[in-house]
């Protein structure tokens, strides 16, 4: 997404769906790379033949933490950029639920609703999003979460009414 919004607009957008990302394909190559990087090489993720034969999923599935880690890419695609922001960082999650496994080859996208926006200190905006990671052609989502991020900005850019 290329849209920009002003820092001063954020508090007025609480309760608004801020964006929906494009679909991302979670293929076996991505799953294998994540498994190797995180040392989680359980067969339900890494061995398609064994997963087909021995798991209840009918094949390999993505790691829940892989799905969670895709929030960064989904966020960049879905959310408008805050014009005055100099950098953004993760603060944490209040809840994360892995609702439905993401099968290898499935496509996912993120849906972001602004739940809270509050200024902290002279140069930070904390934003909390209710996030749903949807799986194409599935009724239930892959993941739901409440995610808080911090946007850093220059103190002189802080809105007067903040």
LINKAGI-V610558 format. One line per field, one symbol per residue. ss: DSSP state (H for helix, E for strand, - for the rest). A space follows every 50 residues. Layout:
ss=???
This chain:
ss=---EE-HHHHHHH---EEEE---EEE-HHHHHHHHHHH----HHHH-HHH HHHH------E--HHHHHH-HHHHHHHH--EE--EEEEEEEEEEEEEE-- --E--EEEEEEEEEEEEEEE---EEEEEEEEEEEE-------EEEEEEEE EEE-HHH-----
